Amino acid sequence: MIVVGLTGSIGMGKSVMARQFRRLRVPVHESDAAVHKLLRKGGAAVKAVAKAFPQTLVNGAIDRKKLGQIVFADDAARKKLEKILHPLVRADSSRFLKLCRAQGHKMAVLDIPLLFETHQEWRFDHILCVTAPHFVQKRRVLSRKGMTESRFQAVLALQLPDALKQRKSDTVVNTARGLRHSYAAAKKLKKRLLKGLIVPDGQKRDKNKKSLGNHARHP
């Protein structure tokens, strides 16, 4: 089974691309959704997070808003949280891949915002990075409920620059070009990977940065 890593900075369109792959009947695991599951009542991370940050426990679940206020203002707290959550999310995604293989899927996608930051490149046969012009990214992010300019900048500071993520990826898709373009890019990538037109080998990434559209690496 071919495993594709989907990544990109905040507001670049990861959720859009995830939906496009699902339309193509490619199973997708989203790290953010996994975190929400881990922190809700009965979630596997609730006990550990509540022990580390007691003030965040509300009615048996972790209040993500309170948790965010703590970790965004404190690097040590953020690293403590990551030490709890990252292994659990990775284990959840590994179970997802095992299930996909058992069900006979030929391809699966893991949506991981911090794929490069957490050094998970080794897990993937192909890495797809979504991007968009900065003004589009900013407009998308600031339209979210509760988002502020300072919070946006704080999130960006924790992520690798977009240009570096693009260079480290096999394929780059500009989601600002619209849903039809994103769908076509996902469809073309799936076809090329499954037909062997792109060798699914993470060790050969530098040799596989081929064009899937009019502009090199930007299908």
C-alpha positions as CSV (number, residue, x, y, z in Angstrom):
1,M,0.0,0.0,0.0
2,I,1.2,3.5,-0.9
3,V,1.2,5.9,2.0
4,V,1.1,9.6,1.2
5,G,1.9,12.3,3.8
6,L,-0.3,15.4,3.4
7,T,1.1,18.5,5.1
8,G,1.3,22.3,4.9
9,S,1.2,25.3,7.2
10,I,-1.9,26.7,8.9
11,G,-4.6,27.9,6.4
12,M,-3.0,26.3,3.4
13,G,-5.8,23.9,2.5
14,K,-5.0,20.5,4.1
15,S,-8.6,19.9,4.9
16,V,-9.6,20.7,1.4
17,M,-7.1,18.2,0.0
18,A,-8.2,15.6,2.5
19,R,-11.8,15.9,1.3
20,Q,-10.7,15.6,-2.3
21,F,-8.9,12.3,-1.6
22,R,-11.9,11.0,0.2
23,R,-14.0,11.8,-2.9
24,L,-11.6,9.6,-4.7
25,R,-12.2,6.8,-2.2
26,V,-8.7,7.2,-0.6
27,P,-8.9,6.8,3.2
28,V,-7.5,9.7,5.1
29,H,-6.4,10.0,8.7
30,E,-6.4,13.6,10.1
31,S,-4.1,14.3,13.0
32,D,-6.2,17.2,14.2
33,A,-9.3,15.0,14.4
34,A,-7.3,12.4,16.3
35,V,-6.3,15.0,18.9
36,H,-9.9,16.0,19.3
37,K,-10.8,12.3,19.9
38,L,-7.9,11.9,22.4
39,L,-9.0,15.0,24.4
40,R,-12.8,14.4,24.6
41,K,-14.5,12.6,27.5
42,G,-13.1,9.0,27.7
43,G,-10.2,9.9,25.3
44,A,-6.9,8.2,25.8
45,A,-5.0,11.4,26.5
46,V,-7.4,12.9,29.1
47,K,-5.8,11.4,32.2
48,A,-2.3,12.4,31.3
49,V,-3.2,15.9,30.1
50,A,-5.3,16.5,33.1
51,K,-2.4,15.5,35.3
52,A,-0.1,17.9,33.6
53,F,-2.6,20.7,33.3
54,P,-5.3,20.2,36.0
55,Q,-7.1,23.5,35.1
56,T,-8.0,22.2,31.7
57,L,-10.2,19.3,32.9
58,V,-13.9,20.1,32.5
59,N,-16.7,17.5,32.9
60,G,-14.3,14.6,32.2
61,A,-12.9,16.2,29.0
62,I,-10.0,18.5,28.2
63,D,-11.1,22.1,27.4
64,R,-9.1,22.7,24.3
65,K,-9.5,26.5,24.5
66,K,-8.0,26.6,28.0
67,L,-5.3,24.2,27.0
68,G,-4.4,26.4,23.9
69,Q,-4.2,29.5,26.1
70,I,-1.6,27.7,28.3
71,V,0.6,26.1,25.7
72,F,0.7,29.0,23.2
73,A,2.2,31.3,25.9
74,D,4.7,28.8,27.4
75,D,7.2,26.8,25.3
76,A,7.9,24.3,28.2
77,A,4.1,23.6,28.5
78,R,3.8,23.1,24.8
79,K,6.6,20.6,24.7
80,K,5.1,18.8,27.7
81,L,1.8,18.5,25.8
82,E,3.5,17.4,22.6
83,K,5.3,14.7,24.6
84,I,1.9,13.3,25.6
85,L,0.0,13.8,22.4
86,H,2.4,13.0,19.6
87,P,3.0,9.3,20.4
88,L,-0.7,8.8,20.9
89,V,-1.5,10.4,17.5
90,R,1.2,8.4,15.8
91,A,-0.1,5.2,17.3
92,D,-3.6,6.0,16.2
93,S,-2.4,6.7,12.6
94,S,-0.5,3.4,12.6
95,R,-3.6,1.5,13.6
96,F,-5.4,3.3,10.8
97,L,-2.8,2.2,8.2
98,K,-3.0,-1.4,9.5
99,L,-6.7,-1.4,9.1
100,C,-6.4,0.1,5.6
101,R,-4.0,-2.7,4.6
102,A,-6.3,-5.3,6.0
103,Q,-9.2,-3.8,4.0
104,G,-7.2,-4.0,0.8
105,H,-6.7,-0.4,0.1
106,K,-3.9,0.4,-2.4
107,M,-3.3,3.9,-1.1
108,A,-3.9,5.9,2.1
109,V,-3.2,9.5,3.3
110,L,-2.0,10.8,6.6
111,D,-2.8,14.5,7.1
112,I,-0.1,15.7,9.5
113,P,0.4,19.5,9.9
114,L,3.7,19.1,11.6
115,L,5.0,16.3,9.5
116,F,8.5,17.8,9.0
117,E,8.7,19.5,12.4
118,T,8.2,16.1,14.0
119,H,10.6,14.3,11.6
120,Q,8.1,11.8,10.2
121,E,9.3,11.9,6.6
122,W,10.5,8.3,6.9
123,R,6.9,7.0,7.2
124,F,5.9,8.0,3.7
125,D,6.3,6.9,0.1
126,H,5.3,10.3,-1.1
127,I,4.8,13.7,0.5
128,L,2.3,16.3,-0.7
129,C,2.5,19.8,0.5
130,V,-0.4,22.3,0.1
131,T,0.3,26.0,-0.2
132,A,-1.4,29.3,-1.1
133,P,-0.2,32.9,-1.3
134,H,0.3,34.5,2.1
135,F,-2.6,36.9,1.7
136,V,-5.0,34.0,1.0
137,Q,-3.6,32.1,4.0
138,K,-4.0,35.0,6.3
139,R,-7.5,35.7,5.1
140,R,-8.5,32.1,5.6
141,V,-7.0,31.9,9.1
142,L,-8.3,35.2,10.4
143,S,-11.8,34.3,9.3
144,R,-11.8,31.4,11.8
145,K,-13.8,31.9,15.0
146,G,-11.6,33.2,17.9
147,M,-8.5,33.6,15.7
148,T,-6.4,36.8,16.1
149,E,-3.4,38.2,14.3
150,S,-1.2,37.5,17.3
151,R,-2.4,33.9,17.6
152,F,-1.9,33.4,13.9
153,Q,1.7,34.7,14.1
154,A,2.3,32.4,17.2
155,V,1.2,29.4,15.2
156,L,3.4,30.4,12.2
157,A,6.4,30.7,14.5
158,L,6.0,27.0,15.5
159,Q,6.0,25.8,11.9
160,L,8.6,25.5,9.3
161,P,8.4,28.3,6.6
162,D,6.2,27.4,3.7
163,A,9.0,27.6,1.2
164,L,11.1,25.1,3.1
165,K,8.1,22.7,3.3
166,Q,7.7,22.9,-0.4
167,R,11.3,22.1,-1.0
168,K,11.2,19.1,1.2
169,S,8.0,17.7,-0.4
170,D,7.6,15.6,-3.5
171,T,4.5,17.4,-4.8
172,V,3.1,20.8,-4.1
173,V,-0.5,21.9,-4.8
174,N,-1.6,25.6,-4.7
175,T,-5.1,25.4,-3.2
176,A,-5.8,29.0,-4.0
177,R,-6.5,27.9,-7.5
178,G,-9.9,26.5,-6.5
179,L,-11.6,23.3,-5.6
180,R,-11.7,22.0,-9.2
181,H,-8.0,22.4,-9.4
182,S,-7.4,20.7,-6.0
183,Y,-9.6,17.7,-7.0
184,A,-7.8,17.3,-10.4
185,A,-4.4,17.4,-8.7
186,A,-5.5,14.8,-6.1
187,K,-6.9,12.6,-8.9
188,K,-3.8,12.9,-11.1
189,L,-1.5,12.2,-8.2
190,K,-3.5,9.1,-7.2
191,K,-3.4,7.8,-10.8
192,R,0.3,8.4,-11.2
193,L,1.3,6.8,-8.0
194,L,-0.9,3.7,-8.5
195,K,0.3,3.3,-12.1
196,G,3.9,3.6,-11.0
197,L,4.5,6.8,-13.0
198,I,6.0,8.2,-9.8
199,V,8.2,5.7,-7.9
200,P,6.8,5.5,-4.4
201,D,10.1,5.5,-2.6
202,G,10.9,8.1,0.0
203,Q,14.6,7.6,-0.6
204,K,14.2,8.9,-4.1
205,R,12.2,12.0,-3.4
206,D,14.7,14.4,-4.9
207,K,14.4,12.5,-8.2
208,N,10.6,12.5,-8.2
209,K,9.8,16.2,-8.0
210,K,8.0,16.0,-11.4
211,S,5.4,18.2,-12.7
212,L,1.7,17.2,-12.5
213,G,0.5,20.3,-14.2
214,N,1.7,23.4,-16.1
215,H,4.1,24.5,-13.4
216,A,6.8,22.2,-12.0
217,R,5.7,20.6,-8.8
218,H,2.5,22.6,-8.7
219,P,-0.3,20.4,-10.2
